């Protein structure tokens, strides 16, 4: 498996990006990893980590797409940027998946126009696996498409279901439509029309649609795939991250109050560590853009080495899932009559 990594994208590039890539390379010698970026800087960062591993190569790219560049045109203006060069390598078959912690908008634009969407897919969507009471759920979309149509949301439902099935191993993923209540009459016109379309797909046996779902019920484990427009999905994602951070701080403060509570903390240390790890976005690593012809994974802009390492593993899982094949085989089901 060949994974391409944008060495210059993110707040802590290239040091943390290179370090995370090398961690993955040393643990998984079966992977072939390509770091794309300013060669001298990447080499210097690799030297600080003990040198480049044998299964890692460096491809030079002289430019960097910054957060202040126009996301819609940056990859065209900066043709020798690490993002543009890396995506072109993916496009031409020199890699199986691409990882970047750079600008989300630029990555979506470049991925859509260079790697291209699967024919018939209207919009690529961001689909992180976020923790819930049953382990995890796919949240699609979480920020790529703030304004959606019924067809976009229906396609997101299929994309999320395919991903949950192929990458997470769920035989029949339960799909829920994020809404303000579970009743079929809840929500605005978009949600009501989408509900009817998804119910029809469920009645025909194409999806395991369980109906509308509130955010609190999804977090309790009520479904495996949450379908949302990018605006609502992003609010849900950020809320989960915020609550996780808040709970972590509160628990730490509670256990550090006295000798008695510190002793209690020692007894539940392993459990607390596991709980904290589940809520840590670095554990997930990144968010795949579903609907593109090849896997493109967006790592968090503030990714550290651990997050980058896990993003590499997620990119590998996405490539193995071969989602594009599942989409192409079912694209007829995903189109609404006009």
N, C-alpha and C positions, 0 to 999 in steps of 0.2 A: 504494500500500500504506500502510495506516494502523497505526502501532504506538503503543501506550499504555505509558508508563513510570511506575512508582511512584517518584516523586522522593524519598520520605522513607524508603524501605527500605534497610537496609544500614548497616554500621559507619561509612561515610564520606558519608552522606547529609546534606544534599542536594548538597553541592559536587561530589563526584566523579560522582554520578549525572547531574547537570545537565551537567557538562563532557563526559561521555561521550556523552550524548544530542545535545549540540550538535556534537560532532565528527562523529557519524553524519549529522546534518542538513546540515552544510556539505559533506560529501563526497558525499552522496546526496540531491540536491535533489528527486528523484522521490518520496522518502518524505515522508509526513505524520506528524509526531510530536506526541504529547500528553504533557506532563509533569503528573502529578497530585500535588498536595501543598499545603503552606501557601504561599499565593501570594506573600506578601512575602518569605519565605525563598528561594523558587525564583527570584523576580525578582532578588534580591540575588546569588544564586549565578550567574545568567546574566550579570549585569552584570560580574562578576569575570572572565568568559570572553569579554568583548567584546560582550555583548548577545545578545538572543534572535534566532535565525535566523527568516527569513520563513515557513518551513515547520514552525514549532514553535508550539504554543499551550499555554497553561497553564490547568488546571482546578483550582479551589481545593478543598482538603479540609483540614479544620481539625484532624483527629486523626491520630495515628500509632500503629500496632501495634508494640509493643516486644517484645523477645526474652523478657521475663518475663510477658507476657500469655498467658492460656490459649489455646493454638493452636486448640482445637476451637470456642471461642466468641468469640474476640476480634473477628472480623469482624461478629458480630451485636451485640456490646456497643458497639463503636466503629463505628457505621454511617457516620460521616463520615470514616473513616480513608482515607488515600491508597490502600491496598490494596483496600478495599471499594468505594470510588467508582470506581477504575480497572477493577475486574472487572465492575462493573455497566455501565460504558461499553462494555466488550467484549461483554457479554451482549446489550445493546440494539443492537448493530451499529455503534457509533461508532468501532470499531477492528477490525483483523483479527487482532491478537495483543497479548499483554500481557507485560511484563517487570517483575520485582521482585527485589531483593536482600534482601528482608525475611525474616521467619520462615518457614522451610520448612514447618513444620506448619500454620501459619495459612494459608499460600498454598495448600497442598493441600486443607485443609478448605474454605476459601472458594471455591477453584476448582471443587471437586466439587459444592458446594451451590448456587453461583451460576451458574457457566458450565455445569455438569453434565457427567456422563460420557455418552459415546455409549451409546445403549440397548443393553443386553446385556453391556457391559463391567463386570466386577466391581470392579476397582480401577484407578485411574490409576497410572502408574509413571514414575519418573524415569529418563531414558535419555540420559546424556551420550555424546558421541563421544570416546573416549579414544585416545591414540596407541598404535600397535603397529608391528611391523616392516613391515607392508604399507600403512601410512598411518594407518588409524584403524578403530575398531570401536565398535559401539553396545553399551553395558553397561546392561542392563535387568533388574532394578531395582537402583538403587544407594542406596536409603535410605528410600523412601516406605512400603514394606511389609515390616517385619521378619519377620512370620509369614505364610506363604503356603500355599495349597492347590495341588493339581495343576492345577485350572482356572485359577488366577491365573497360574501359570508358563507354561501353554500359551498363554494369551492374551498374555502378555508376549512370547513367541516370535513370534507373529504381528505384534504391534505393532512390535517391533524390526525385523522383516523388512520390513514396509511402510515404516517410516521410512528404513531403509538404502536401500531401492529408490527411494523418491520424493525424499528430501532429499539422499542421497549419490550417486545415480545408478548404483547397483549393480544389474545386471540380474537376478542370482540370488544374493542374499545367503546366505552359509553360516551356519547357525544352530547354535551349540553350547551344551550345558547344562553350566554350571560344576559341576565335581565333583572329587573327590579322586583320580580315576583315569579312564582312558578306557574301561575295560571296562564292559559293560552291567550287571554285578553290583555295581558300586561305589556307595557312598553309602548314605544312610538310606532309609527307606521312601518318603519324599516324592520324593527324587531318582529312585528306581527306578521308581515309578509314573509320574512325569513323563516319564522316558526312554521308557517303553512308549507313552505317549500321543503324544509327539513323533515317535517312530519310525513310528507308524501314519500320522500326518499326512504324514511324509516319503514313506512307501511309496505313499500315495495321490496324491502329486504336489502337495500343498498348501504344503509348506515344503521348503527344501533343508536338511534336518536332517543334520548330520554326526556326531551322537552326543555323548557326554560329552567335555568338554575341561577339562584342567587350566589353572590360571591362567597358568603359565609358557608353555604352548603357545599360549594366546590372545594373549599379549604378543608371541610370535614371529610372529604373523600367521596362526594356524591357523584363524581364523574371522572373520566380519564382524559377527556378533551374538552376544553372550554373555548367556545367560539365567540369572538368579540371584534368590534371595530378597533382600530389601533389606538384610538383615544381612550376608550373605556378600558381596554386591555392593559394599556400602559399605566393607568391609574391603579388598577388592581395589582399589577406587578410591583409598582413602587410602594404600594400600601403593605404588601406582604413583606418586602424587604425592610420597610421601616418598622413594622411590628416585630419582626425577628430581631432587629438591632435593639429595639426598646426592651424586649423581653430578656435579651442577653445581659444588658446593663443592669436591669432590675434584679435578676437572679444573682448576679455577681455581688451587687450591693447588699442583698438580703443575706447571703452566705458569709459575708465579711464583717458582719455587725459585731460579733462577739466570739469568744473562744468556743462556746457551745455550737454556734452556727458554723464556725470554721471546721470543727470536728465533723459535723454533719456533712459538710461539703466534701470532705475526704471520702466519706462513705458512698457518695453518689457522683464522684468525680468522673468516672468513665461514662456514665449515663448523660451527664451534663455536656461532656465533650462531644458525644455523638449527636446530641440535640443541637448544639451550636454548629456542628459541621453540616447538618442537614439544612440549616437556614443560611449558611454561608454561600453567597453567589460564586465564590472562587471554586467551590466544589463542582459546580455545573460547568463552569469554564466559558461557555459561549451560547449563542442563540443562532440556530440555522435559519437561513432564508429558504423557506419551502416554496417550490414551484419553479425553481431554476433547473436548467438541464444538468448541472453538476453542483455538488454541495459547496456552499459558501457559508462560513460560520463567522458571526460577528461576536468577538470577545468584548467584554466591558472596557470602556476607555481607560479606566484606572486599574486594569488587570496587572496583577503581580505574577511572578514566575509560576506559582502553583495554578493560577487561573489559566495561564497560557498552556501549561502542560495538559490540563484537563480539556481545554478547547481543542487541542490536537487529538486527544482520544475521542472527543465528540465528533470531530470531523471524520475520523476513521469510521466510527459507527454509522454516520450519515452516508458515507460512501458505500459501505457494505450493505446498507438497507436498500440501495438502488431505487430510491423513491421515484425517480423519473420514469422508470419502467412501469411502475404501478399506476402513475398518473396517466401515461400514454394509453395504457390498457383500459382505463376507465373514464377517459376524457368525455365520452359521449354522455355519461351520466351526470357530468358536472356542468353541462351547459343548459341554461334556461332558454325556453322558447321566447322569442321577442315578439 
